[in-house]
Amino acid sequence: MSVFQTLNTHEFHHVLEVQTGVSVVMFTSKGCGSCRVWTQLLTEYHNQHDITIFEVDAERDMALTNEFEVFHLPALFLYKGGQFHSPLQCEAQIVKLENAINDCLLADAVDMP
């Protein structure tokens, strides 16, 4: 059973704005090898932390892909309490991910891209 919840263009903003706690959104694609690595990493992180993980099919939902200026996959974005915090960039290692999330959460929420 996947820990990922799928979002599409029509529900994206409505679903995220009512989330409590920390959420990560990953833009992905079926043929993306790095996305498979990140799927495993985020699943492991989810099993250790109280976090909601969403995925967006970057090829199918081009409006969102363009809105978030996604140029490479996977692209990760961090939300807390329904508010956008920042893009999430780090190496694909559990410790690096945890540090990146913690660092991003120390800053105030910002406007979405």
N, C-alpha and C positions, 0 to 999 in steps of 0.2 A: 504494500500500500504506500503510495507516494505521500510525502508530507507537503508537496507543492499544491497550491490552489491555482487554477488557471484563471487569468484575467483577460478580457478583450477590451477593445476600444469603447464599447458601449457601457461597460460597468466599472471600468478602471477607477475613475475618480470617486464615484459614489461608494465603492467598496472600501477604498483606502481611507477616505475621510472619516469613516466610522470605526476604524480599527483602534483598539487600545493596545498599549504596549508597543514593542518593537516589531517592525516588519521589514523584510527585504524583498525587493522586486528584482527578478532576473529576466532580462531580455535574452531569448535563446532561439535556437533553430534546430531542427531535426538532424541536420548533417554536421553540426558543430561538435568537434571532438573535445575542445576545451570546455564546452557547456556540460558534457557528460562528467568531466572531472569535477566541475563546480557543483553539479547536482549531487554527487556523492559527498562532497565536502559540506555543503549546506545541509544535507540530510543528517550528517554526523553532528554538525553544530546544533541543529534543531533538537536532536535527541539529548543534548546536554544543557540546553537553554530554553527559556520561555520566549519563543520567537515564532512569528508567522511568516511563511515564505510563499511568495506568489511568483508565477512565471507568465511571461508574455511571449507569444510566438512572434518574433520580430518580422518574419516574412509575411505572415497573415495580417498582422495589425500594423500596417505601415504608417498610419496616422500617428500612433503612439511612438513608433520608432523614430519618426521625424520630429515629433514634439520634444522628445528627450535627446535628440541629436545623437542617436546611437550610430556609431560608425564601425564598431567592432563588437564581436560577441565572445563571451557573454558580457553583458553590461549590467551592473548591479547598482541599485539605488536604495537608500536607507530612509525609512520613515519611523516616526515615533508618535504615538497618540494621534495618528491620522495626519500628521504634518511631515512634509518633506524635509529631510535634513541635509542630504548630500549624496553625490555619487559615491560609491564604495569601491575603492581600488586598493588591491593588495595582492601579494603572491597567494597561490592556491595552497595554503597551509593553514591548519586549524588555529594555531597560535597567532599567525599573522591576521587572519580573519577576525579573531576575537579582539585583538589590539586595534584594528582598524575600526570596528564597530564601536568600541569603547571610546576611542578618540573622537569619532564623528558625533557621538552622543553628548560629548562635553560642550559642543558648540550649540548655539541656538538654532532653531529651525529657520530655514530660508525659503524664499520663493522658489517654486518649481521652475525648471528650465523652460 
